């Protein structure tokens, strides 16, 4: 499988297996008021998997879609990314407990989960966001996103 890089807001990932995370700087961080979804993978095989998963999941309710975000490390990365993108498009609050658990488990989707919490102003997520923002073991971009999410949620 060839690994071609594609950009996710704030990170460089390798399509097909979502192997690496590299901060791309401040230009990758966008305001929470605009939707900033991951670019679909450019690798044809990974893109086909992503599109198939997104189309398949789109026929189900949010409660089922969010269960597809579960996984360890980079397992089923395209399916998990497609599920998160659908939840974000729908702005479905039913996903909060499942996404909180994924955030606690340090999912590779953590920075996007923080962004989603800010977009829907999920006040109940502030405690976990504070833990993430203060966790020096997490990537800097995830800590920044968590802090930005806290600020966005607390704004009137």
PyMOL commands that set and color helices and strands:
alter all, ss='L'
color gray80, all
select helices_A, chain A and resi 26-28+44-57+62-67+77-90+93-104+110-119+123-134+140-154
alter helices_A, ss='H'
color red, helices_A
select strands_A, chain A and resi 5-8+11-14+22-23
alter strands_A, ss='S'
color yellow, strands_A
deselect
rebuild
show_as cartoon
